């Protein structure tokens, strides 16, 4: 399954020490807007720095998308037919309204809503 991860999902993986093996069986895509957002947050957040360091382990396809990260993840997920993984409830609702399936972590597993 194709997954698009947003910043909140990447930080959640660090916060909750989610086993990344749950993700490695999927094709992971991350827009450059999310990578840039993580870099910006890394200046003041240890969790964001750890999430940025996690990226090489996830082996994602980094897809060129500039602008607001929330817009980039929804557009990318819609374009490639992927599930958006986010912990942001407002973003999840917006994505669902636009026809994009959404998943979040629940007890260390991905749950699609």
C-alpha positions as CSV (number, residue, x, y, z in Angstrom):
1,X,0.0,0.0,0.0
2,X,1.2,3.5,-0.7
3,X,1.4,5.8,2.3
4,X,2.0,9.6,2.5
5,X,3.3,10.6,5.9
6,X,2.9,14.1,7.3
7,X,5.0,15.8,10.0
8,X,2.7,14.9,12.9
9,X,3.0,11.2,11.9
10,X,6.8,11.3,11.8
11,X,7.0,13.0,15.2
12,X,4.4,10.6,16.7
13,X,6.7,7.7,15.6
14,X,9.4,9.2,17.7
15,X,7.2,10.2,20.7
16,X,5.5,6.8,21.0
17,X,8.5,4.8,19.8
18,X,6.4,3.1,17.1
19,X,8.1,0.1,15.5
20,X,8.9,1.3,12.0
21,X,8.6,-2.2,10.7
22,X,4.9,-1.5,10.6
23,X,5.7,1.0,7.8
24,X,8.5,-0.7,6.0
25,X,6.1,-3.2,4.4
26,X,4.5,-0.2,2.6
27,X,5.7,2.2,-0.1
28,X,6.3,5.5,1.8
29,X,6.1,8.9,0.1
30,X,7.0,12.2,1.8
31,X,6.7,15.6,0.1
32,X,9.7,18.0,0.3
33,X,7.4,20.4,2.2
34,X,7.3,17.9,5.1
35,X,11.1,17.5,5.0
36,X,11.4,21.3,5.1
37,X,8.9,21.6,7.9
38,X,10.8,19.0,10.0
39,X,14.1,20.9,9.4
40,X,12.5,24.1,10.6
41,X,11.0,22.5,13.7
42,X,14.4,20.7,14.4
43,X,15.9,24.0,15.4
44,X,13.8,24.0,18.5
45,X,12.5,20.5,19.0
46,X,14.4,17.4,19.9
47,X,11.6,15.2,18.7
48,X,11.6,16.9,15.3
49,X,15.3,16.3,15.0
50,X,14.9,12.6,15.9
51,X,12.1,12.4,13.3
52,X,14.3,14.0,10.6
53,X,17.0,11.4,11.5
54,X,14.5,8.6,11.1
55,X,13.8,9.4,7.4
56,X,16.7,7.4,6.0
57,X,15.6,4.3,7.9
58,X,12.1,4.6,6.4
59,X,13.6,4.8,2.9
60,X,10.8,7.1,1.6
61,X,10.4,8.4,-1.9
62,X,10.9,12.1,-1.4
63,X,8.5,13.9,-3.8
64,X,9.1,17.5,-4.9
65,X,6.2,19.5,-3.4
66,X,6.7,23.0,-2.1
67,X,4.3,25.2,-0.1
68,X,2.3,24.4,3.0
69,X,3.0,20.8,4.1
70,X,-0.7,20.2,4.8
71,X,-1.6,21.0,1.2
72,X,1.3,19.0,-0.1
73,X,0.4,15.8,1.7
74,X,-3.2,15.8,0.7
75,X,-2.4,16.7,-3.0
76,X,0.3,14.0,-3.2
77,X,-1.9,11.3,-1.5
78,X,-4.8,12.1,-3.9
79,X,-2.5,12.1,-7.0
80,X,-0.8,8.8,-6.3
81,X,-3.8,7.0,-4.8
82,X,-2.2,6.7,-1.3
83,X,-3.4,6.7,2.2
84,X,-2.5,9.8,4.3
85,X,-1.0,9.0,7.6
86,X,-1.5,11.9,10.1
87,X,-2.2,12.6,13.7
88,X,-3.7,16.0,12.8
89,X,-7.5,15.6,13.2
90,X,-8.3,18.8,11.2
91,X,-6.1,17.6,8.3
92,X,-7.6,14.1,8.5
93,X,-11.1,15.6,8.2
94,X,-10.1,17.8,5.2
95,X,-8.4,14.9,3.5
96,X,-11.5,12.7,3.9
97,X,-13.7,15.4,2.5
98,X,-11.4,15.5,-0.5
99,X,-11.7,11.7,-0.9
100,X,-8.3,10.8,0.4
101,X,-8.2,7.8,2.8
102,X,-6.6,8.5,6.2
103,X,-4.8,6.3,8.6
104,X,-3.3,7.0,12.1
105,X,-1.4,4.9,14.6
106,X,-3.4,3.0,17.1
107,X,-1.6,0.7,19.6
108,X,1.4,0.7,17.4
109,X,-0.5,-0.3,14.2
110,X,-1.9,1.6,11.3
111,X,-5.6,2.0,11.4
112,X,-7.4,3.3,8.3
113,X,-10.4,5.5,9.1
